[in-house]
Amino acid sequence: MQTMVFTGRLAADPQISEDFAKAVFRLVEKRGVDAGGKDRLVGVNCVSWSKGLNEKVITPGLAQGCEVVVTGAFIDTAYETRDGQSRTAKELVVNRLTVLDWAEARAAGEATDAGDAAPPKTEARRPRRAKAA
């Protein structure tokens, strides 16, 4: 299995299951401009199955626009469209996540260094989800 490294910004806030078992997010990266002068964007769908990572890092620390480095492996996922057609898509399963731009720092207007090891000690921008009873 090949390991891939992708650096990009979150296209939207991560979608996290109620029990923190799964987190899904999309990373986009600018790769120059096309002939028309528009930005060329490359994107990858990422999924994390690490409950600890999802609960302690992704939920409180990531939001749309945050920059991260993701290391993982691609898998093919089968799904069915609304009109009943079978399709497959590639997802990057997260093995390692390095946050370069924390959501809390962005919300508070602080500058962050790429070497920050933990999110700044500020109030979380989004409330934590309650565990299902």
N, C-alpha and C positions, 0 to 999 in steps of 0.2 A: 504494500500500500504506500502510495506517495504522500508526502507531507507538503502542504501548500502554506504559504504565508501571504496574507492579504492585508494591506493597509488602506483604510478608508474612513469615511464619515457615515454615521447612521442616517439612513434616508428618512426614518420615522422612529418614534419611540418603540422600544422592544415590546413584543407581545409575550407575556409571561403567564403560565398556567397558575391557577389558584394555589396549588401545592408546591410551586416553584420547581417542579420536575422538568419543565421544558421552557426554554426561552427561544424566541425566533426574532431575528432582525435582519435587515438588509443593509449591506455596506456599499457605498458608491465611491468611486475615485475618478478624478478628472484626468483624462489622458490626452491632453492637447486640444486642438480645435479642428473642425472639419473644413472643407472647402468654402462653406457658407459663412464661416466665422463663428459658428456655434460650438459650445463646449462639447467634447466627446466624453461621455460618461460610461464607465464600466461598472457593473454591479454584480454582487454575489449574495445569495441568500445563505444565512448562517443559522445553525441550530445548536443550542447548548443543552445537554442532558445532565449537567452537573448541578444538583440541587444547591450545594453550597455556593458555587459561583453565581448561580441565578439569584439566590436570596441576598447574598452579601455584597456582590459587586454590580451585577447587571441592573437589578431593581432600583437600588438607591443611587447608583452612579452614572447610569447611561440614559441619554435622551437624544432626540433628533439633533443631528449636527455634531455630536461628540466624535472625536477621532480615536480609533483603536487599531491595534495590530492583532490579527487573529491567525493562529496556527492551527491547522487541522487537516482532515482528509475529506475528499469529495465522495459522496454517495449518490446513487440514483434513487429518487423517490417516485413511486407511481401514485397517480391520483386521477380522479374522474372529473371532467368539466361539468358545468351546469347542464349542458345539453347531452350528457351521457358519453362523451368521447373519452377514451383512455389516453393519458399523457404521462410523460416522465419529466422530471426536473432534477437538476443537480443542486445539492445542498452541501455546504461546508460544515462538517461536524467539528465543533470547537474543542480543541485539546488544550489550547493555551490562549489567554486573552490578556493583552497589555493595553491599559487605558492611557491615552496620551492627552486627553482633554475631558475632565470630569464635569458632569452636569451640574453639580453643586457649585463648582467654581464659576461656571458660566452664568448661573442664575444669580450669584452674588457679585458678579463683575470682577472677580479676582483673576489675576494672571497665573497660569500654571506652567510648571516645567515638565518636560517629557519624562524626567526621572522620578516624579512623584510615585511613591510606593503605595499610598493609600489615599482614599478620597479625603478632601479637606474636611475639617471638623465643623461643618455647617449643617443646618437643618436640611433634610432630604427634600428635594423638589417635589417628589411624588410620594404619597403615603404608601406604606407597605400594605400588601394585600393580606387579608385575614385568611388563616388556614380554614379549609372546609371542615365542618364538624362532623 
